[in-house]
Amino acid sequence: MPRCVLNLPRRWQFAGLLLAGLCSVSTLCLAQERVQRPFPAQALRGTLKVVDAPDVLLNGSVARLAPGARIRGTNNLLVMSAAIAGQALGVHYTRDFDGLIKDVWILRADEAARFWPRSATEAATYTFDPAGQTWTR
């Protein structure tokens, strides 16, 4: 007995799969934007501009990236220093024992709007809550 089978052309099947994939990716991107990234208490806020890697300008002063330094983008994925060369970006950063820049997080707009200390002396006057990622007096 013949059954009623829906035979769509392959291009319509492909278009349906593509649409479903795009919807799921856009949902994941929105969910990623709401996730709060954990920054260490020793991280400081600054403005980073890659001049010629590993040389950078940090808050207008010459600095250097450590060997193996990690730069994380707004989506928390690694970013190569050449990809952001010449751009002045708001960041959180940590330094290693030699004073080289070890970890860098490029800030999203919601992260940049929250208070974060710019120097170690300023951080010493505040208390850090690691769960809420907030600084209080």
C-alpha positions, 0 to 999 in steps of 0.5 A, spaced: 500 500 500 502 506 498 504 511 503 504 518 503 511 520 503 514 527 503 519 528 497 523 534 498 528 536 493 535 536 496 536 543 496 530 544 500 532 539 505 539 542 505 536 549 506 532 546 512 538 543 515 542 550 514 536 554 518 536 549 524 544 550 524 544 557 524 538 558 529 542 553 534 548 557 533 545 564 534 542 561 541 549 559 543 552 565 542 547 569 546 548 564 552 555 565 551 554 573 552 551 572 559 556 567 562 560 571 567 568 570 566 572 569 572 578 573 573 583 572 578 584 577 584 591 579 582 588 581 575 588 589 573 585 593 568 588 597 563 588 599 555 593 594 551 595 596 544 599 591 540 605 594 537 609 589 534 609 582 538 611 581 543 612 589 544 605 592 547 603 599 550 600 598 556 596 604 559 601 608 554 607 605 557 612 600 553 611 593 556 612 586 553 608 579 553 611 573 556 613 567 552 606 563 552 602 569 553 595 568 552 590 573 550 583 571 550 577 575 546 570 577 548 568 570 547 574 567 551 577 564 546 584 565 544 586 571 540 593 571 536 596 578 538 597 579 530 590 579 529 589 585 534 595 589 532 594 597 532 587 596 536 587 600 543 583 595 547 580 595 554 583 589 558 584 585 564 591 583 565 596 579 570 603 579 570 608 574 571 614 574 576 619 578 571 614 583 570 612 580 563 604 580 561 602 573 562 594 573 561 590 578 557 582 578 557 579 583 552 573 586 556 566 586 553 562 592 554 558 589 561 565 587 564 568 594 562 562 597 565 564 594 572 569 597 577 576 594 577 582 596 580 588 599 575 594 598 580 596 593 585 596 599 590 588 601 588 587 593 589 589 593 596 584 598 598 578 594 596 576 587 598 575 582 592 569 577 592 571 571 587 564 569 586 560 575 584 567 578 581 566 584 585 570 589 588 568 593 595 571 597 600 
